[in-house]
Amino acid sequence: MCFFAIVLVCGSQPVNDERGPALFFCFLGILESLLYVVVSVGLLVSAILLWVFCAAHWANMNPAWATMPALATAALFLCSGLYFVEICVLINDARRCSWRPPQPTNSVLPH
């Protein structure tokens, strides 16, 4: 969808050289959303790996030493969830700020 936004901006008729800034801001929006997705997935993968390889290992070996890896795993899951919420807020804000042309109203009187 972001690619189509760039294609539509490139295909638009510019007024006073506004195509360049529009492409720049589309590019910044795409980079921001891509950053949130990459960070969220990276935090989720690292939390799963820490849970599987570290927290579960120390819980089996010595339960007294399993507290810190478990807290680190929980913190990573929390950060991943916060980034996912930020993605949802970003998408919701983009939908709220985007313009949709109104649907034509039917001018025919009902029978």
N, CA, C and O of each residue as an XYZ file, in Angstrom:
444
protein
N       0.819     -1.179      0.000
C       0.000      0.000      0.000
C       0.871      1.254      0.000
O       0.541      2.242     -0.657
N       1.973      1.215      0.730
C       2.870      2.371      0.740
C       3.496      2.578     -0.636
O       3.704      3.713     -1.065
N       3.796      1.467     -1.330
C       4.349      1.575     -2.678
C       3.355      2.251     -3.613
O       3.741      3.090     -4.427
N       2.067      1.889     -3.502
C       1.054      2.517     -4.336
C       0.894      3.994     -4.004
O       0.585      4.795     -4.886
N       1.102      4.368     -2.730
C       1.050      5.783     -2.360
C       2.153      6.555     -3.069
O       1.927      7.666     -3.549
N       3.347      5.972     -3.136
C       4.441      6.646     -3.837
C       4.157      6.715     -5.328
O       4.427      7.737     -5.960
N       3.613      5.639     -5.905
C       3.287      5.648     -7.334
C       2.234      6.710     -7.635
O       2.344      7.420     -8.635
N       1.217      6.825     -6.784
C       0.188      7.841     -7.005
C       0.741      9.251     -6.863
O       0.337     10.148     -7.603
N       1.650      9.458     -5.933
C       2.264     10.782     -5.801
C       3.111     11.092     -7.023
O       3.108     12.223     -7.509
N       3.843     10.091     -7.532
C       4.657     10.313     -8.731
C       3.788     10.594     -9.947
O       4.175     11.368    -10.822
N       2.620      9.974    -10.009
C       1.741     10.163    -11.154
C       0.869     11.395    -11.067
O       0.159     11.710    -12.023
N       0.899     12.100     -9.956
C       0.036     13.275     -9.802
C       0.614     14.463    -10.559
O       1.809     14.519    -10.851
N      -0.250     15.396    -10.863
C       0.173     16.624    -11.528
C       0.659     17.608    -10.472
O      -0.137     18.065     -9.651
N       1.948     17.943    -10.473
C       2.466     18.813     -9.415
C       2.028     20.263     -9.604
O       1.900     20.752    -10.726
N       1.807     20.924     -8.499
C       1.510     22.349     -8.498
C       2.631     23.028     -7.731
O       2.830     22.768     -6.544
N       3.358     23.894     -8.408
C       4.481     24.617     -7.795
C       5.499     23.667     -7.157
O       5.930     23.883     -6.025
N       5.873     22.639     -7.875
C       6.906     21.682     -7.439
C       6.605     21.057     -6.087
O       7.476     21.013     -5.218
N       5.388     20.575     -5.900
C       5.046     19.942     -4.630
C       5.245     18.433     -4.655
O       5.058     17.777     -3.631
N       5.618     17.869     -5.797
C       5.808     16.423     -5.877
C       7.005     15.974     -5.040
O       6.939     14.940     -4.375
N       8.081     16.727     -5.066
C       9.279     16.369     -4.301
C       9.029     16.293     -2.802
O       9.341     15.274     -2.187
N       8.472     17.346     -2.193
C       8.175     17.245     -0.757
C       7.165     16.148     -0.425
O       7.275     15.509      0.622
N       6.180     15.918     -1.304
C       5.203     14.856     -1.045
C       5.886     13.492     -1.053
O       5.594     12.650     -0.203
N       6.793     13.265     -2.005
C       7.535     12.003     -2.031
C       8.432     11.859     -0.806
O       8.571     10.768     -0.254
N       9.037     12.967     -0.387
C       9.903     12.926      0.792
C       9.113     12.535      2.036
O       9.568     11.700      2.818
N       7.937     13.127      2.228
C       7.147     12.811      3.414
C       6.543     11.409      3.339
O       6.391     10.753      4.369
N       6.196     10.937      2.134
C       5.756      9.540      1.987
C       6.892      8.588      2.360
O       6.676      7.579      3.031
N       8.095      8.922      1.917
C       9.257      8.099      2.232
C       9.520      8.074      3.733
O       9.826      7.018      4.287
N       9.403      9.222      4.399
C       9.593      9.265      5.855
C       8.532      8.442      6.584
O       8.840      7.762      7.562
N       7.287      8.500      6.115
C       6.229      7.695      6.728
C       6.469      6.213      6.559
O       6.232      5.434      7.482
N       6.939      5.813      5.386
C       7.242      4.405      5.145
C       8.403      3.949      6.022
O       8.367      2.854      6.584
N       9.437      4.789      6.142
C      10.566      4.428      6.997
C      10.162      4.318      8.459
O      10.638      3.431      9.169
N       9.285      5.211      8.919
C       8.842      5.153     10.309
C       8.068      3.870     10.589
O       8.302      3.200     11.596
N       7.144      3.533      9.689
C       6.375      2.304      9.905
C       7.263      1.068      9.773
O       7.080      0.096     10.506
N       8.220      1.096      8.850
C       9.144     -0.029      8.700
C      10.020     -0.185      9.943
O      10.299     -1.307     10.367
N      10.452      0.924     10.524
C      11.253      0.863     11.746
C      10.468      0.222     12.882
O      10.998     -0.627     13.598
N       9.209      0.621     13.053
C       8.396      0.048     14.122
C       8.176     -1.447     13.918
O       8.214     -2.216     14.879
N       7.948     -1.862     12.681
C       7.729     -3.288     12.407
C       9.004     -4.087     12.680
O       8.949     -5.143     13.310
N      10.149     -3.591     12.212
C      11.411     -4.313     12.405
C      11.767     -4.401     13.885
O      12.184     -5.457     14.360
N      11.606     -3.298     14.616
C      11.938     -3.312     16.047
C      10.984     -4.225     16.812
O      11.415     -4.959     17.701
N       9.701     -4.189     16.480
C       8.731     -5.031     17.174
C       9.012     -6.513     16.939
O       8.990     -7.307     17.880
N       9.274     -6.882     15.702
C       9.574     -8.287     15.395
C      10.903     -8.700     16.025
O      11.023     -9.809     16.546
N      11.896     -7.820     15.980
C      13.185     -8.135     16.596
C      13.084     -8.337     18.093
O      13.684     -9.266     18.635
N      12.329     -7.477     18.775
C      12.142     -7.644     20.214
C      11.376     -8.921     20.538
O      11.682     -9.602     21.516
N      10.378     -9.245     19.715
C       9.615    -10.472     19.948
C      10.484    -11.713     19.760
O      10.426    -12.643     20.564
N      11.285    -11.725     18.705
C      12.174    -12.869     18.458
C      13.212    -12.991     19.570
O      13.489    -14.094     20.040
N      13.786    -11.869     19.990
C      14.781    -11.942     21.065
C      14.149    -12.378     22.386
O      14.787    -13.086     23.164
N      12.913    -11.970     22.651
C      12.237    -12.414     23.875
C      11.980    -13.913     23.843
O      12.164    -14.599     24.849
N      11.558    -14.421     22.694
C      11.316    -15.867     22.580
C      12.620    -16.648     22.737
O      12.660    -17.668     23.426
N      13.693    -16.161     22.092
C      14.977    -16.857     22.213
C      15.516    -16.802     23.640
O      16.056    -17.790     24.137
N      15.371    -15.656     24.299
C      15.819    -15.551     25.687
C      15.002    -16.453     26.593
O      15.536    -17.052     27.527
N      13.723    -16.548     26.323
C      12.848    -17.411     27.120
C      13.227    -18.882     26.952
O      13.328    -19.625     27.928
N      13.435    -19.289     25.699
C      13.714    -20.699     25.414
C      15.111    -21.098     25.882
O      15.277    -22.129     26.534
N      16.118    -20.282     25.550
C      17.497    -20.703     25.795
C      18.062    -20.274     27.145
O      18.997    -20.904     27.639
N      17.530    -19.232     27.747
C      18.130    -18.754     28.992
C      17.219    -18.973     30.198
O      17.608    -19.632     31.163
N      16.019    -18.424     30.143
C      15.137    -18.498     31.313
C      14.717    -19.933     31.605
O      14.706    -20.353     32.762
N      14.372    -20.682     30.573
C      13.970    -22.076     30.788
C      15.154    -22.922     31.255
O      14.989    -23.834     32.065
N      16.337    -22.620     30.749
C      17.532    -23.365     31.159
C      17.830    -23.140     32.637
O      18.063    -24.096     33.376
N      17.825    -21.882     33.070
C      18.139    -21.609     34.471
C      17.009    -22.031     35.398
O      17.254    -22.323     36.568
N      15.795    -22.069     34.906
C      14.698    -22.586     35.730
C      14.874    -24.077     35.990
O      14.496    -24.570     37.053
N      15.446    -24.800     35.028
C      15.704    -26.232     35.218
C      16.965    -26.486     36.043
O      17.007    -27.413     36.851
N      17.992    -25.657     35.837
C      19.271    -25.879     36.520
C      19.240    -25.412     37.971
O      19.542    -26.184     38.881
N      18.878    -24.162     38.186
C      18.865    -23.588     39.528
C      17.762    -22.531     39.567
O      17.960    -21.430     39.055
N      16.617    -22.834     40.154
C      15.496    -21.887     40.147
C      15.809    -20.545     40.811
O      15.153    -19.548     40.511
N      16.785    -20.502     41.694
C      17.127    -19.223     42.327
C      17.771    -18.262     41.332
O      17.678    -17.046     41.497
N      18.420    -18.793     40.307
C      19.074    -17.949     39.319
C      18.163    -17.632     38.133
O      18.588    -16.937     37.210
N      16.953    -18.111     38.137
C      16.051    -17.927     36.991
C      15.284    -16.613     37.049
O      14.555    -16.290     36.112
N      15.430    -15.852     38.122
C      14.629    -14.635     38.271
C      15.021    -13.564     37.266
O      14.152    -13.003     36.598
N      16.299    -13.269     37.146
C      16.737    -12.192     36.252
C      16.470    -12.505     34.773
O      15.978    -11.626     34.064
N      16.771    -13.715     34.272
C      16.399    -13.999     32.884
C      14.891    -13.938     32.650
O      14.444    -13.529     31.578
N      14.108    -14.344     33.647
C      12.651    -14.272     33.492
C      12.183    -12.822     33.450
O      11.292    -12.486     32.671
N      12.770    -11.958     34.277
C      12.415    -10.535     34.242
C      12.852     -9.881     32.930
O      12.133     -9.047     32.379
N      14.025    -10.260     32.432
C      14.482     -9.720     31.149
C      13.572    -10.176     30.012
O      13.271     -9.400     29.104
N      13.138    -11.425     30.060
C      12.205    -11.930     29.049
C      10.879    -11.190     29.112
O      10.316    -10.829     28.079
N      10.380    -10.966     30.314
C       9.118    -10.231     30.463
C       9.258     -8.799     29.966
O       8.336     -8.264     29.350
N      10.405     -8.173     30.228
C      10.627     -6.806     29.750
C      10.675     -6.758     28.225
O      10.147     -5.828     27.615
N      11.306     -7.756     27.610
C      11.341     -7.794     26.144
C       9.953     -8.015     25.558
O       9.600     -7.389     24.558
N       9.154     -8.902     26.168
C       7.781     -9.092     25.693
C       6.973     -7.805     25.848
O       6.176     -7.464     24.973
N       7.173     -7.092     26.951
C       6.465     -5.833     27.170
C       6.866     -4.785     26.137
O       6.009     -4.085     25.597
N       8.159     -4.675     25.861
C       8.618     -3.706     24.856
C       8.098     -4.057     23.467
O       7.717     -3.171     22.702
N       8.082     -5.337     23.144
C       7.542     -5.759     21.854
C       6.061     -5.423     21.754
O       5.596     -4.968     20.708
N       5.321     -5.644     22.831
C       3.900     -5.288     22.844
C       3.680     -3.794     22.712
O       2.749     -3.359     22.034
N       4.542     -2.994     23.362
C       4.414     -1.535     23.249
C       4.691     -1.056     21.828
O       4.011     -0.157     21.333
N       5.680     -1.647     21.172
C       5.936     -1.275     19.781
C       4.778     -1.702     18.880
O       4.446     -0.993     17.930
N       4.159     -2.852     19.165
C       2.998     -3.270     18.384
C       1.839     -2.294     18.579
O       1.140     -1.959     17.623
N       1.634     -1.839     19.814
C       0.594     -0.835     20.076
C       0.924      0.460     19.335
O       0.026      1.122     18.815
N       2.200      0.821     19.285
C       2.605      2.031     18.561
C       2.323      1.899     17.065
O       1.943      2.875     16.418
N       2.507      0.697     16.514
C       2.167      0.469     15.107
C       0.670      0.671     14.896
O       0.262      1.308     13.925
N      -0.151      0.134     15.797
C      -1.606      0.294     15.681
C      -2.010      1.761     15.778
O      -2.884      2.213     15.038
N      -1.381      2.509     16.685
C      -1.678      3.940     16.819
C      -1.264      4.686     15.559
O      -1.982      5.574     15.100
N      -0.107      4.332     14.995
C       0.370      4.979     13.778
C      -0.575      4.722     12.613
O      -0.880      5.640     11.852
N      -1.041      3.491     12.464
C      -1.971      3.161     11.380
C      -3.304      3.858     11.590
O      -3.889      4.376     10.639
N      -3.792      3.877     12.829
C      -5.058      4.542     13.122
C      -4.956      6.042     12.860
O      -5.895      6.641     12.335
N      -3.835      6.648     13.217
C      -3.645      8.075     12.975
C      -3.547      8.367     11.480
O      -4.058      9.383     11.009
N      -2.892      7.477     10.732
C      -2.801      7.675      9.283
C      -4.173      7.567      8.635
O      -4.476      8.310      7.702
N      -5.002      6.655      9.115
C      -6.363      6.536      8.567
C      -7.205      7.752      8.929
O      -8.031      8.201      8.135
N      -6.993      8.286     10.137
C      -7.776      9.436     10.579
C      -7.393     10.693      9.795
O      -8.246     11.532      9.507
N      -6.115     10.819      9.455
C      -5.647     12.028      8.780
C      -5.745     11.942      7.264
O      -5.543     12.952      6.589
N      -6.046     10.779      6.705
C      -6.114     10.663      5.250
C      -7.481     11.107      4.747
O      -8.493     10.979      5.435
N      -7.478     11.628      3.533
C      -8.707     12.145      2.946
C      -9.320     11.075      2.068
O      -8.635     10.455      1.254
N     -10.603     10.864      2.236
C     -11.350      9.940      1.385
C     -12.431     10.748      0.684
O     -13.188     11.468      1.333
N     -12.507     10.635     -0.629
C     -13.536     11.409     -1.327
C     -14.928     10.939     -0.929
O     -15.148      9.743     -0.738
N     -15.862     11.864     -0.802
C     -17.217     11.463     -0.399
C     -17.902     10.664     -1.496
O     -17.652     10.860     -2.685
N     -18.760      9.769     -1.071
C     -19.526      8.971     -2.019
C     -20.649      9.834     -2.587
O     -21.269     10.608     -1.857
N     -20.911      9.705     -3.884
C     -21.997     10.514     -4.455
C     -23.350     10.099     -3.871
O     -23.639      8.915     -3.700
N     -24.145     11.087     -3.581
C     -25.473     10.796     -3.041
C     -26.451     10.574     -4.185
O     -26.306     11.141     -5.268
N     -27.422      9.763     -3.930
C     -28.428      9.454     -4.931
C     -29.453     10.586     -4.951
O     -30.075     10.885     -3.931
N     -29.626     11.214     -6.113
C     -30.556     12.340     -6.207
C     -31.939     11.923     -6.706
O     -32.813     12.769     -6.895
N     -32.133     10.630     -6.918
C     -33.425     10.149     -7.402
C     -34.352      9.970     -6.205
O     -33.976      9.352     -5.209
N     -35.535     10.500     -6.303
C     -36.505     10.368     -5.220
C     -37.045      8.940     -5.177
O     -37.239      8.325     -6.225
N     -37.289      8.409     -3.987
C     -37.841      7.049     -3.906
C     -39.284      7.029     -4.398
O     -39.990      8.033     -4.309
N     -39.711      5.898     -4.910
C     -41.079      5.768     -5.430
C     -42.049      5.525     -4.341
O     -43.246      5.391     -4.598
